[in-house]
Amino acid sequence: MEGQTEQQEVLVIVAREHAPGLVAQLRRKYSVTQVVSPRVFVVGGGMDMVGALRSVSGLRVLVPGERPCEPLEDLGKAERLFVEAWITRKAELRPKKRVGEGLSWDAPGFVPPDRPGRR
């Protein structure tokens, strides 16, 4: 599809001293899709957004599959819970590799499922 840019979602954690007003400032430039607190929110946008956000002083920006380098102790309990849940959810969105994935239910080497009503 020409003309369309790939979209990405990132988690942004703002340093305590930079928090006031930063969400509003970033909303003018990016699509803020979830706000947990003035310090933790999710931003969606094009692939070039990650580099631009990482260049802003006081921001920690996590892409899917990435864990924070610094500990999360400076965040509140709800903020830490959201960050951990976001990281886990994004990790689970990766394709799973299962033995026999895509094969017919009666493929050689596999046992077909039980018929309904039989145990």
Number of C-alpha atoms within 10 A of each C-alpha: 4 4 5 7 11 9 11 15 20 21 23 23 23 23 16 13 8 14 16 13 10 14 21 12 10 13 12 9 10 16 14 20 13 12 13 12 15 16 22 23 21 19 22 17 18 14 13 12 18 20 10 9 18 14 12 11 10 16 20 18 22 21 15 18 14 14 14 14 8 8 9 15 8 11 18 12 11 12 18 16 12 15 24 14 12 18 18 15 13 14 13 12 10 10 7 8 7 7 8 11 9 7 10 10 12 10 10 9 7 12 9 11 8 8 7 6 5 5 5
